[in-house]
Amino acid sequence: MGKDKIADDFRTPDGVSADVVAFTMVPHENVSVRRNLPDYELKVFLVRSDKGMWKLPGQVIDRYVSLDDMATDIVKELTLTTDPYIEYVGQCSDYTDDSGAWIIHHSFLSVIPYHQLDDFRRQDDPKSVDLFSIEQLDKLDIFPNHRKIIDSVYEYLQRIILITDIAKYFLTDTFTIAELVRNLQVVAPNFKPDNVHQKFLKTSKRGGILEGVIDAEGVHLKSDKYSQRSALLFRFSGQTPELSIY
């Protein structure tokens, strides 16, 4: 048995990286005489490598920094936000990076509210980092392993957006039911908004993931920003139901 074969059999990874798939929901205003909801578009942050290819924001960590801290710092620096939502999704190690090194990739999901990206959009050098829709990824020169990570995390997002309150990070603090439903459908196209009021709302007898926005006089506030008639405003209540298959 050759030395190269022995070395290959006992090879250890060359590094461990934190790779962040950060999404935001970009609203495109509907130019119309009638007031309508914007056309929302889910987009992911990518950065341009020294070789000109697009890749996920990420970094190989050192032993003095935890994965979670590294991922959080990456998102803060990328988006210029102070308190981003981020969660660990998983790891993959079945391929090398562009240099041929064997890297253990740990993927994270982050969701950034678009209205918090004012500083990001004012950056002087937009060519080094940009936002792309899922459909645009097919036309990009992107690292293949990073595309696999994006697809995996996107599938994860499509699952959890229907069983958690993570949708609140795509919205402003207050919103209408129509805005929430439209955002859910953009992320998870198969979502069917049947009886959403009954499913979402908090009542005197049970908790709900949404509650009405009530002013000091007890009046439920409304908005006509995206509709001809004023629609009730809601916010997330902070409660999420416990799920069980039994």
Stockholm file with secondary structure:
# STOCKHOLM 1.0

chainA/1-246         MGKDKIADDFRTPDGVSADVVAFTMVPHENVSVRRNLPDYELKVFLVRSDKGMWKLPGQVIDRYVSLDDMATDIVKELTLTTDPYIEYVGQCSDYTDDSGAWIIHHSFLSVIPYHQLDDFRRQDDPKSVDLFSIEQLDKLDIFPNHRKIIDSVYEYLQRIILITDIAKYFLTDTFTIAELVRNLQVVAPNFKPDNVHQKFLKTSKRGGILEGVIDAEGVHLKSDKYSQRSALLFRFSGQTPELSIY
#=GR chainA/1-246 SS CCHHHHHHHTCCCSEEEEEEEEEEEEEECCCSSSCCCCEEEEEEEEEECTTSCEECSEEECCTTSCHHHHHHHHHHHHHCCSSCEEEEEEEECSSBCTTSCBEEEEEEEEECCGGGCHHHHTCSCTTSEEEEETGGGGGSCBCHHHHHHHHHHHHHHHHHTTTSSGGGGGSCSSBCHHHHHHHHHHHCTTCCCTTHHHHHBCCSSSCCSEEECBCTTSCBCEECTTSSSCEECEEECSCCCCCCCC
#=GC SS_cons         CCHHHHHHHTCCCSEEEEEEEEEEEEEECCCSSSCCCCEEEEEEEEEECTTSCEECSEEECCTTSCHHHHHHHHHHHHHCCSSCEEEEEEEECSSBCTTSCBEEEEEEEEECCGGGCHHHHTCSCTTSEEEEETGGGGGSCBCHHHHHHHHHHHHHHHHHTTTSSGGGGGSCSSBCHHHHHHHHHHHCTTCCCTTHHHHHBCCSSSCCSEEECBCTTSCBCEECTTSSSCEECEEECSCCCCCCCC
//
